[in-house]
C-alpha cells in the first residue's frame, strides 16, 4: 500500500505540473517542490520498469526467459533511441510542463533499469539451458559476466573519468550480447523446426527482429560529411558541417568510426546558409587530438556523422518566455543558436570562463556580446559564487538552465531549490 500510494503521489505530481509548497510526507501522500521532480522522475521510471518486469515474470518462469530478456532489452534500447526521443521531445519540449520535461530528461533511468532486468532474465535463461548442450550454458554465463562488467563501467562514479573506456565496453559487449542472443534464437528455431514446432518461435523471432532494427537503425543513418574548421583556440574547436540548424538537437560524430562523441547543433554566425556548427571543448583525449591536428595544419576534411539526431535539455527553453542560462567555458555552444539566431528574445546568459578572448577567441566573443543578451564573467582572478549569482539574477525567470560540469550544475541546482525555481542541467540520464 505504501509503494502504490507513493507511486500515485509521484506520478500525479509529475503529470500535474504545478509546484507544491513543501516536500513533507503525510501518510502515503507526497508533495514536491520545484527541484524534486528530478528525483521523482527517476523513481517513476524505476517503478515503471518494475511493473513491466512483473508482466514478464510468467513468461520467464514458464521456461522462456530468453524472450523475457529480449523484451526487456527492447525497452532498454528504445529508451535511448534518438529518433524516438527527438520526436517526443519536440512534442512536449516547447510546451510548459516542468515535470513532463523531467520525465523525458531522465528517461535514461528506464534504460538502466530495463538493461539490468535483461541481464537478470538472461541469468535465468542460462539456468534453463543447463540441460541443453553444455556449450550453450557456458556461452550464456560468459555473456552474463561481460554484461555485469558493462554495468559496473556505467556507474555514475566512474563514467566522467573513464568515459572512453565506458563507451568502448558498452559498444563491444552490447553488440556481442546481441550476437549471442541471435545465435541462441537461431539454435532454438532450428530445434523447434526439427520437431515441427516452428510456429511457436514466431513471437520470439518478432521480438528479436524489433531489437535488431532498433539497435541497427541509428547506425544505418551514418554518413560521411565534409567538414570545415572555422576556429581553433586553446579552449575549443569550431567545425562547420552541412545540415539544418535546429535548437535542442545534438548528434554523434567520429573521425575514424571507432570513438563516437555527442555535440549540440550550434552556430558561430559565420558558417553560412544550410550549415551548422559544432563547438567542441578541448577537454578529453579525442577532442584534444582533434585540436592538435587542426593546429598542426592537418585538420579532418570529413567526419562520420549519425544523421539521426537526438534531443537535448536545452530544447525545453522554448517553453518559457524568460530564461536564464548559466554557461561555463565551451558550454556556451548549445546556447549559441538562441543567442546568435535570435531564437529566444527573453533569454539572458551568464557566460563564465577564464579569459574568454584568449580561450574562446575574439570573433566568437564579439558576436555573442553584440546581441546584448550575454554577460561575461571572467574567472582569471576568482571563481564566482554560483549560489549568490543565481540568487541575484534568477528571480522572475521562468527557468534556469545550466550548461557546464557536474560541480557547476549541482551548485546552481541547490540555489534554485532554495529559491523554488525550475532548473535544467545535463545528466547521464538526458
Secondary structure by P-SEA (a helix, b strand, c coil): caaaaaaaaaaaaaaaccccccccccccbbbbcccaaaaaaaaaaaaaaaaaaaaaaaaaaaccaaaaaaaaaaaaaaaacaaaaaaaaaaccccccaaaaaaaaaaaaaaaaaaaaaaaaaaaaaaaaccccaaaaaaaaaaaaaaaaaaaaacccccccaaaaaaaaaaaaaaaaaaaaaaaaaaaaaaaaaacccccaaaaaaaaaaaaaaaacccccccbbbbbbccccccbbbbbbcccccccccccccccccbbbbbcccccccccccbbbbbcccccaaaaaaaaaaaacccccccccccbbbbccccccccccbbbbbbcccccccccccccccccccbbbbcccccccccccaaaaaaaaaaccbbbbbccccccaaaaaaaaccccccbbbbcccaaaaaaaaaaaaaabbbbbbbcccc
